[in-house]
């Protein structure tokens, strides 16, 4: 159950394309990328220092 083959990945991508449409996918990926970046910064403790630098 844990392994995905090429067919399963293609099937998932097709379903996502049908659900959200071609125009919404780049917006979703951009938001996902920002979220991951913020999470990494927060886990490293860099989020607090960047916020402090912006306030000064």
PDB file of N, CA, C and O in Angstrom:
ATOM      1  N   UNK A   1       0.825  -1.197   0.000  1.00  0.00           N
ATOM      2  CA  UNK A   1       0.000   0.000   0.000  1.00  0.00           C
ATOM      3  C   UNK A   1       0.865   1.254   0.000  1.00  0.00           C
ATOM      4  O   UNK A   1       0.390   2.313  -0.412  1.00  0.00           O
ATOM      5  N   UNK A   2       2.106   1.174   0.443  1.00  0.00           N
ATOM      6  CA  UNK A   2       2.945   2.341   0.572  1.00  0.00           C
ATOM      7  C   UNK A   2       3.679   2.745  -0.681  1.00  0.00           C
ATOM      8  O   UNK A   2       4.203   3.857  -0.748  1.00  0.00           O
ATOM      9  N   UNK A   3       3.736   1.874  -1.686  1.00  0.00           N
ATOM     10  CA  UNK A   3       4.506   2.185  -2.886  1.00  0.00           C
ATOM     11  C   UNK A   3       3.584   2.660  -4.006  1.00  0.00           C
ATOM     12  O   UNK A   3       2.558   2.045  -4.298  1.00  0.00           O
ATOM     13  N   UNK A   4       3.980   3.773  -4.624  1.00  0.00           N
ATOM     14  CA  UNK A   4       3.232   4.305  -5.754  1.00  0.00           C
ATOM     15  C   UNK A   4       4.045   4.083  -7.016  1.00  0.00           C
ATOM     16  O   UNK A   4       5.235   4.393  -7.060  1.00  0.00           O
ATOM     17  N   UNK A   5       3.403   3.549  -8.034  1.00  0.00           N
ATOM     18  CA  UNK A   5       4.046   3.384  -9.326  1.00  0.00           C
ATOM     19  C   UNK A   5       3.753   4.569 -10.220  1.00  0.00           C
ATOM     20  O   UNK A   5       3.085   5.522  -9.818  1.00  0.00           O
ATOM     21  N   UNK A   6       4.258   4.497 -11.433  1.00  0.00           N
ATOM     22  CA  UNK A   6       4.069   5.590 -12.389  1.00  0.00           C
ATOM     23  C   UNK A   6       2.587   5.768 -12.724  1.00  0.00           C
ATOM     24  O   UNK A   6       2.107   6.894 -12.852  1.00  0.00           O
ATOM     25  N   UNK A   7       1.866   4.653 -12.866  1.00  0.00           N
ATOM     26  CA  UNK A   7       0.446   4.743 -13.220  1.00  0.00           C
ATOM     27  C   UNK A   7      -0.356   5.444 -12.133  1.00  0.00           C
ATOM     28  O   UNK A   7      -1.220   6.266 -12.438  1.00  0.00           O
ATOM     29  N   UNK A   8      -0.085   5.135 -10.877  1.00  0.00           N
ATOM     30  CA  UNK A   8      -0.822   5.757  -9.780  1.00  0.00           C
ATOM     31  C   UNK A   8      -0.547   7.250  -9.697  1.00  0.00           C
ATOM     32  O   UNK A   8      -1.464   8.034  -9.451  1.00  0.00           O
ATOM     33  N   UNK A   9       0.693   7.651  -9.899  1.00  0.00           N
ATOM     34  CA  UNK A   9       1.053   9.070  -9.855  1.00  0.00           C
ATOM     35  C   UNK A   9       0.367   9.827 -10.990  1.00  0.00           C
ATOM     36  O   UNK A   9      -0.153  10.923 -10.780  1.00  0.00           O
ATOM     37  N   UNK A  10       0.364   9.254 -12.180  1.00  0.00           N
ATOM     38  CA  UNK A  10      -0.300   9.888 -13.326  1.00  0.00           C
ATOM     39  C   UNK A  10      -1.797   9.996 -13.078  1.00  0.00           C
ATOM     40  O   UNK A  10      -2.410  11.013 -13.401  1.00  0.00           O
ATOM     41  N   UNK A  11      -2.385   8.957 -12.508  1.00  0.00           N
ATOM     42  CA  UNK A  11      -3.814   8.975 -12.204  1.00  0.00           C
ATOM     43  C   UNK A  11      -4.153  10.067 -11.182  1.00  0.00           C
ATOM     44  O   UNK A  11      -5.152  10.769 -11.338  1.00  0.00           O
ATOM     45  N   UNK A  12      -3.342  10.210 -10.155  1.00  0.00           N
ATOM     46  CA  UNK A  12      -3.555  11.246  -9.146  1.00  0.00           C
ATOM     47  C   UNK A  12      -3.435  12.629  -9.770  1.00  0.00           C
ATOM     48  O   UNK A  12      -4.247  13.509  -9.486  1.00  0.00           O
ATOM     49  N   UNK A  13      -2.433  12.827 -10.615  1.00  0.00           N
ATOM     50  CA  UNK A  13      -2.262  14.126 -11.277  1.00  0.00           C
ATOM     51  C   UNK A  13      -3.445  14.458 -12.184  1.00  0.00           C
ATOM     52  O   UNK A  13      -3.863  15.614 -12.254  1.00  0.00           O
ATOM     53  N   UNK A  14      -3.981  13.468 -12.870  1.00  0.00           N
ATOM     54  CA  UNK A  14      -5.153  13.707 -13.727  1.00  0.00           C
ATOM     55  C   UNK A  14      -6.370  14.092 -12.897  1.00  0.00           C
ATOM     56  O   UNK A  14      -7.124  14.986 -13.279  1.00  0.00           O
ATOM     57  N   UNK A  15      -6.564  13.428 -11.773  1.00  0.00           N
ATOM     58  CA  UNK A  15      -7.702  13.754 -10.907  1.00  0.00           C
ATOM     59  C   UNK A  15      -7.560  15.176 -10.364  1.00  0.00           C
ATOM     60  O   UNK A  15      -8.538  15.923 -10.326  1.00  0.00           O
ATOM     61  N   UNK A  16      -6.359  15.553  -9.945  1.00  0.00           N
ATOM     62  CA  UNK A  16      -6.127  16.915  -9.443  1.00  0.00           C
ATOM     63  C   UNK A  16      -6.393  17.933 -10.542  1.00  0.00           C
ATOM     64  O   UNK A  16      -6.998  18.976 -10.293  1.00  0.00           O
ATOM     65  N   UNK A  17      -5.946  17.636 -11.745  1.00  0.00           N
ATOM     66  CA  UNK A  17      -6.179  18.544 -12.872  1.00  0.00           C
ATOM     67  C   UNK A  17      -7.666  18.702 -13.149  1.00  0.00           C
ATOM     68  O   UNK A  17      -8.127  19.809 -13.425  1.00  0.00           O
ATOM     69  N   UNK A  18      -8.420  17.618 -13.080  1.00  0.00           N
ATOM     70  CA  UNK A  18      -9.862  17.702 -13.308  1.00  0.00           C
ATOM     71  C   UNK A  18     -10.579  18.458 -12.197  1.00  0.00           C
ATOM     72  O   UNK A  18     -11.522  19.203 -12.464  1.00  0.00           O
ATOM     73  N   UNK A  19     -10.146  18.272 -10.966  1.00  0.00           N
ATOM     74  CA  UNK A  19     -10.810  18.925  -9.842  1.00  0.00           C
ATOM     75  C   UNK A  19     -10.555  20.425  -9.790  1.00  0.00           C
ATOM     76  O   UNK A  19     -11.480  21.206  -9.567  1.00  0.00           O
ATOM     77  N   UNK A  20      -9.310  20.828  -9.995  1.00  0.00           N
ATOM     78  CA  UNK A  20      -8.947  22.226  -9.789  1.00  0.00           C
ATOM     79  C   UNK A  20      -8.804  23.019 -11.083  1.00  0.00           C
ATOM     80  O   UNK A  20      -8.874  24.247 -11.042  1.00  0.00           O
ATOM     81  N   UNK A  21      -8.612  22.392 -12.189  1.00  0.00           N
ATOM     82  CA  UNK A  21      -8.439  23.090 -13.452  1.00  0.00           C
ATOM     83  C   UNK A  21      -7.001  23.554 -13.629  1.00  0.00           C
ATOM     84  O   UNK A  21      -6.234  23.621 -12.668  1.00  0.00           O
ATOM     85  N   UNK A  22      -6.652  23.868 -14.847  1.00  0.00           N
ATOM     86  CA  UNK A  22      -5.283  24.234 -15.174  1.00  0.00           C
ATOM     87  C   UNK A  22      -4.831  25.570 -14.608  1.00  0.00           C
ATOM     88  O   UNK A  22      -3.642  25.760 -14.352  1.00  0.00           O
ATOM     89  N   UNK A  23      -5.753  26.491 -14.409  1.00  0.00           N
ATOM     90  CA  UNK A  23      -5.373  27.827 -13.946  1.00  0.00           C
ATOM     91  C   UNK A  23      -5.133  27.881 -12.446  1.00  0.00           C
ATOM     92  O   UNK A  23      -4.354  28.713 -11.981  1.00  0.00           O
ATOM     93  N   UNK A  24      -5.776  27.025 -11.686  1.00  0.00           N
ATOM     94  CA  UNK A  24      -5.657  27.060 -10.223  1.00  0.00           C
ATOM     95  C   UNK A  24      -4.433  26.311  -9.714  1.00  0.00           C
ATOM     96  O   UNK A  24      -3.948  26.607  -8.622  1.00  0.00           O
ATOM     97  N   UNK A  25      -3.927  25.358 -10.468  1.00  0.00           N
ATOM     98  CA  UNK A  25      -2.822  24.519  -9.980  1.00  0.00           C
ATOM     99  C   UNK A  25      -1.565  25.334  -9.682  1.00  0.00           C
ATOM    100  O   UNK A  25      -0.958  25.113  -8.634  1.00  0.00           O
ATOM    101  N   UNK A  26      -1.133  26.273 -10.549  1.00  0.00           N
ATOM    102  CA  UNK A  26       0.057  27.064 -10.188  1.00  0.00           C
ATOM    103  C   UNK A  26      -0.128  27.872  -8.906  1.00  0.00           C
ATOM    104  O   UNK A  26       0.808  28.022  -8.121  1.00  0.00           O
ATOM    105  N   UNK A  27      -1.341  28.394  -8.697  1.00  0.00           N
ATOM    106  CA  UNK A  27      -1.616  29.141  -7.468  1.00  0.00           C
ATOM    107  C   UNK A  27      -1.530  28.233  -6.247  1.00  0.00           C
ATOM    108  O   UNK A  27      -0.996  28.625  -5.210  1.00  0.00           O
ATOM    109  N   UNK A  28      -2.057  27.021  -6.376  1.00  0.00           N
ATOM    110  CA  UNK A  28      -2.000  26.062  -5.269  1.00  0.00           C
ATOM    111  C   UNK A  28      -0.568  25.669  -4.952  1.00  0.00           C
ATOM    112  O   UNK A  28      -0.193  25.571  -3.783  1.00  0.00           O
ATOM    113  N   UNK A  29       0.234  25.445  -5.984  1.00  0.00           N
ATOM    114  CA  UNK A  29       1.632  25.040  -5.772  1.00  0.00           C
ATOM    115  C   UNK A  29       2.447  26.188  -5.163  1.00  0.00           C
ATOM    116  O   UNK A  29       3.328  25.957  -4.336  1.00  0.00           O
ATOM    117  N   UNK A  30       2.148  27.420  -5.576  1.00  0.00           N
ATOM    118  CA  UNK A  30       2.835  28.582  -5.011  1.00  0.00           C
ATOM    119  C   UNK A  30       2.522  28.706  -3.523  1.00  0.00           C
ATOM    120  O   UNK A  30       3.419  28.942  -2.714  1.00  0.00           O
ATOM    121  N   UNK A  31       1.258  28.547  -3.167  1.00  0.00           N
ATOM    122  CA  UNK A  31       0.863  28.595  -1.759  1.00  0.00           C
ATOM    123  C   UNK A  31       1.483  27.464  -0.963  1.00  0.00           C
ATOM    124  O   UNK A  31       1.896  27.661   0.180  1.00  0.00           O
ATOM    125  N   UNK A  32       1.554  26.281  -1.558  1.00  0.00           N
ATOM    126  CA  UNK A  32       2.169  25.138  -0.889  1.00  0.00           C
ATOM    127  C   UNK A  32       3.659  25.382  -0.669  1.00  0.00           C
ATOM    128  O   UNK A  32       4.193  25.050   0.389  1.00  0.00           O
ATOM    129  N   UNK A  33       4.324  25.955  -1.653  1.00  0.00           N
ATOM    130  CA  UNK A  33       5.745  26.262  -1.524  1.00  0.00           C
ATOM    131  C   UNK A  33       6.017  27.283  -0.431  1.00  0.00           C
ATOM    132  O   UNK A  33       6.974  27.144   0.331  1.00  0.00           O
ATOM    133  N   UNK A  34       5.182  28.305  -0.353  1.00  0.00           N
ATOM    134  CA  UNK A  34       5.333  29.314   0.705  1.00  0.00           C
ATOM    135  C   UNK A  34       5.121  28.689   2.077  1.00  0.00           C
ATOM    136  O   UNK A  34       5.840  28.992   3.029  1.00  0.00           O
ATOM    137  N   UNK A  35       4.128  27.817   2.166  1.00  0.00           N
ATOM    138  CA  UNK A  35       3.858  27.154   3.438  1.00  0.00           C
ATOM    139  C   UNK A  35       5.008  26.283   3.895  1.00  0.00           C
ATOM    140  O   UNK A  35       5.359  26.281   5.075  1.00  0.00           O
ATOM    141  N   UNK A  36       5.601  25.541   2.966  1.00  0.00           N
ATOM    142  CA  UNK A  36       6.741  24.695   3.299  1.00  0.00           C
ATOM    143  C   UNK A  36       7.929  25.534   3.719  1.00  0.00           C
ATOM    144  O   UNK A  36       8.631  25.190   4.670  1.00  0.00           O
ATOM    145  N   UNK A  37       8.163  26.647   3.008  1.00  0.00           N
ATOM    146  CA  UNK A  37       9.281  27.524   3.350  1.00  0.00           C
ATOM    147  C   UNK A  37       9.104  28.122   4.741  1.00  0.00           C
ATOM    148  O   UNK A  37      10.054  28.178   5.522  1.00  0.00           O
ATOM    149  N   UNK A  38       7.892  28.568   5.049  1.00  0.00           N
ATOM    150  CA  UNK A  38       7.620  29.129   6.376  1.00  0.00           C
ATOM    151  C   UNK A  38       7.796  28.074   7.463  1.00  0.00           C
ATOM    152  O   UNK A  38       8.305  28.371   8.544  1.00  0.00           O
ATOM    153  N   UNK A  39       7.378  26.852   7.180  1.00  0.00           N
ATOM    154  CA  UNK A  39       7.532  25.771   8.144  1.00  0.00           C
ATOM    155  C   UNK A  39       9.003  25.473   8.405  1.00  0.00           C
ATOM    156  O   UNK A  39       9.406  25.286   9.553  1.00  0.00           O
ATOM    157  N   UNK A  40       9.808  25.429   7.343  1.00  0.00           N
ATOM    158  CA  UNK A  40      11.242  25.176   7.510  1.00  0.00           C
ATOM    159  C   UNK A  40      11.902  26.295   8.302  1.00  0.00           C
ATOM    160  O   UNK A  40      12.720  26.034   9.184  1.00  0.00           O
ATOM    161  N   UNK A  41      11.549  27.547   7.990  1.00  0.00           N
ATOM    162  CA  UNK A  41      12.117  28.680   8.714  1.00  0.00           C
ATOM    163  C   UNK A  41      11.733  28.638  10.191  1.00  0.00           C
ATOM    164  O   UNK A  41      12.556  28.907  11.065  1.00  0.00           O
ATOM    165  N   UNK A  42      10.483  28.299  10.456  1.00  0.00           N
ATOM    166  CA  UNK A  42      10.021  28.246  11.843  1.00  0.00           C
ATOM    167  C   UNK A  42      10.688  27.107  12.601  1.00  0.00           C
ATOM    168  O   UNK A  42      10.999  27.247  13.784  1.00  0.00           O
ATOM    169  N   UNK A  43      10.909  25.986  11.930  1.00  0.00           N
ATOM    170  CA  UNK A  43      11.527  24.856  12.611  1.00  0.00           C
ATOM    171  C   UNK A  43      13.003  25.127  12.910  1.00  0.00           C
ATOM    172  O   UNK A  43      13.555  24.578  13.863  1.00  0.00           O
ATOM    173  N   UNK A  44      13.634  25.962  12.106  1.00  0.00           N
ATOM    174  CA  UNK A  44      15.030  26.337  12.353  1.00  0.00           C
ATOM    175  C   UNK A  44      15.140  27.500  13.328  1.00  0.00           C
ATOM    176  O   UNK A  44      16.225  27.776  13.840  1.00  0.00           O
ATOM    177  N   UNK A  45      14.050  28.172  13.588  1.00  0.00           N
ATOM    178  CA  UNK A  45      14.063  29.327  14.470  1.00  0.00           C
ATOM    179  C   UNK A  45      14.384  30.614  13.746  1.00  0.00           C
ATOM    180  O   UNK A  45      14.597  31.645  14.382  1.00  0.00           O
ATOM    181  N   UNK A  46      14.422  30.573  12.422  1.00  0.00           N
ATOM    182  CA  UNK A  46      14.742  31.767  11.643  1.00  0.00           C
ATOM    183  C   UNK A  46      13.538  32.683  11.495  1.00  0.00           C
ATOM    184  O   UNK A  46      13.703  33.868  11.203  1.00  0.00           O
ATOM    185  N   UNK A  47      12.353  32.173  11.686  1.00  0.00           N
ATOM    186  CA  UNK A  47      11.152  32.986  11.528  1.00  0.00           C
ATOM    187  C   UNK A  47      11.116  34.137  12.503  1.00  0.00           C
ATOM    188  O   UNK A  47      10.677  35.234  12.155  1.00  0.00           O
ATOM    189  N   UNK A  48      11.576  33.902  13.731  1.00  0.00           N
ATOM    190  CA  UNK A  48      11.569  34.954  14.749  1.00  0.00           C
ATOM    191  C   UNK A  48      12.579  36.038  14.429  1.00  0.00           C
ATOM    192  O   UNK A  48      12.300  37.222  14.614  1.00  0.00           O
ATOM    193  N   UNK A  49      13.743  35.646  13.952  1.00  0.00           N
ATOM    194  CA  UNK A  49      14.779  36.646  13.657  1.00  0.00           C
ATOM    195  C   UNK A  49      14.396  37.496  12.457  1.00  0.00           C
ATOM    196  O   UNK A  49      14.672  38.696  12.448  1.00  0.00           O
ATOM    197  N   UNK A  50      13.776  36.917  11.459  1.00  0.00           N
ATOM    198  CA  UNK A  50      13.345  37.689  10.284  1.00  0.00           C
ATOM    199  C   UNK A  50      12.259  38.675  10.669  1.00  0.00           C
ATOM    200  O   UNK A  50      12.252  39.806  10.183  1.00  0.00           O
ATOM    201  N   UNK A  51      11.350  38.272  11.524  1.00  0.00           N
ATOM    202  CA  UNK A  51      10.280  39.155  11.961  1.00  0.00           C
ATOM    203  C   UNK A  51      10.848  40.322  12.755  1.00  0.00           C
ATOM    204  O   UNK A  51      10.384  41.454  12.625  1.00  0.00           O
ATOM    205  N   UNK A  52      11.857  40.042  13.578  1.00  0.00           N
ATOM    206  CA  UNK A  52      12.490  41.107  14.364  1.00  0.00           C
ATOM    207  C   UNK A  52      13.230  42.080  13.462  1.00  0.00           C
ATOM    208  O   UNK A  52      13.227  43.282  13.727  1.00  0.00           O
ATOM    209  N   UNK A  53      13.878  41.582  12.382  1.00  0.00           N
ATOM    210  CA  UNK A  53      14.607  42.448  11.478  1.00  0.00           C
ATOM    211  C   UNK A  53      13.655  43.367  10.710  1.00  0.00           C
ATOM    212  O   UNK A  53      13.994  44.517  10.430  1.00  0.00           O
ATOM    213  N   UNK A  54      12.481  42.869  10.375  1.00  0.00           N
ATOM    214  CA  UNK A  54      11.502  43.688   9.648  1.00  0.00           C
ATOM    215  C   UNK A  54      10.964  44.812  10.515  1.00  0.00           C
ATOM    216  O   UNK A  54      10.643  45.885  10.005  1.00  0.00           O
ATOM    217  N   UNK A  55      10.861  44.582  11.817  1.00  0.00           N
ATOM    218  CA  UNK A  55      10.337  45.591  12.717  1.00  0.00           C
ATOM    219  C   UNK A  55      11.333  46.706  12.974  1.00  0.00           C
ATOM    220  O   UNK A  55      10.933  47.796  13.384  1.00  0.00           O
ATOM    221  N   UNK A  56      12.588  46.474  12.752  1.00  0.00           N
ATOM    222  CA  UNK A  56      13.617  47.497  13.048  1.00  0.00           C
ATOM    223  C   UNK A  56      13.824  48.410  11.894  1.00  0.00           C
ATOM    224  O   UNK A  56      14.646  49.322  11.968  1.00  0.00           O
TER     225      UNK A  56
END
